[in-house]
Amino acid sequence: MKALVYHGPGSKSWEEKPKPVITHPADAIVKIYKTTICGTDLHILKGDVPEVTDGRILGHEGVGIVEETGSAVSNFKKGDHVLISCITSCGKCSYCKKGMYSHCGNGGWILGHLIDGTQAEYVRIPYADTSLYPIPAGADEEALVMLSDILPTGFECGVLNGQVKPGDTVAIIGAGPVGLAALLTAQFYSPAEIIMVDMDDNRLEVAKTFGATHTINSNQVNVVDEIKKITASRGVDTAIEAVGVSATFELCQAIIAPGGVIANVGVHGKSAQLHLETLWSQNITITTRLVDTVTTPMLLKTVQGNKLKPGQLITHRFKLNDIIQAYETFGNAGREKALKVIMTNE
């Protein structure tokens, strides 16, 4: 089969790899139908995730069709259309029983990280019964790719951890796909104001159409001053960091109101400053999280009920064989006006 293979920082290639096989009774082999590229994949290519080794097939998102199942798989059979979770869950360990699938003792974030991932014609999914979700008949499978990772990530790590409540003022730093996913799902809780901060005017315009009440281009104005104007100098109730660099984490600290919550979502490859000299007395909560995907079934229902429309995050489409071009587009998102790119295995 063909697959996108990582060969160290800055190096990747679309090449022949052996088709995966069942190695454990709980495995399933899934033929990829549609997959995408995540900002985390770009972090891997920068060398920010050293656990990813030379030869690894990248990718942790997608939908597909079950090709084969191990003898212990009971929820799925050959031919089933499935959503692949970015997080693998055994369903039995102490962390899974707490709903912390990301820390599963036998899984967690392993696809495209510790084992071969979804940017390939086929992928092996361990613990298929608890790591795949059936796709309802007639569903928009392209849109459901967004539920593999970015929608639950923005929702769980940003909105839920950020404790967004009705009437709150929320700032989301970073209008990339995950930041926009947080914007979409924050509206479940009716915040009064959602302020989107980014350096890209196109993404800020998209954020307005998705429901942002205010947008701020951090290249053009002082963000702290602008947020003080919007909030009568009080600051925001929730600040969601959706970039993953020290400057944006520090910005969240500068704009948070007393008693507020800073919810980190971004993947940080380097250290970030924590200003305890100003925050120690402010009753601030700072949260971190790797997505657990415990909300995926609920998000599936909201998509089916037309309450959430993740397909609007997709801006570019490619054939899977053109994945190198897709990476070029996604890696130059500002120039290409790209949000999520979809590759189809035809």
Secondary structure, DSSP 8 states (H G I E B T S, - for coil): -EEEEE-STT-EEEEE-------STT-EEEEEEEEE--HHHHHHHHT--TTS-TT-B----EEEEEEEE-TT--S--TT-EEEE-SSB--S-SHHHHTT-GGG-TT-BS-BTTTB--SSBSEEEESSHHHHEEE--TT--HHHHGGGTTHHHIIIIIIIITTT--TT-EEEEE--SHHHHHHHHHHGGG--SEEEEEES-HHHHHHHHHHT-SEEEETTTS-HHHHHHHHTTTS-EEEEEE-S-SHHHHHHHHHHEEEEEEEEE-S--SS-----HHHHTTTT-EEE------TTHHHHHHHHHTTS--GGGGEEEEEEGGGHHHHHHHHHTHHHHT-SEEEEE--
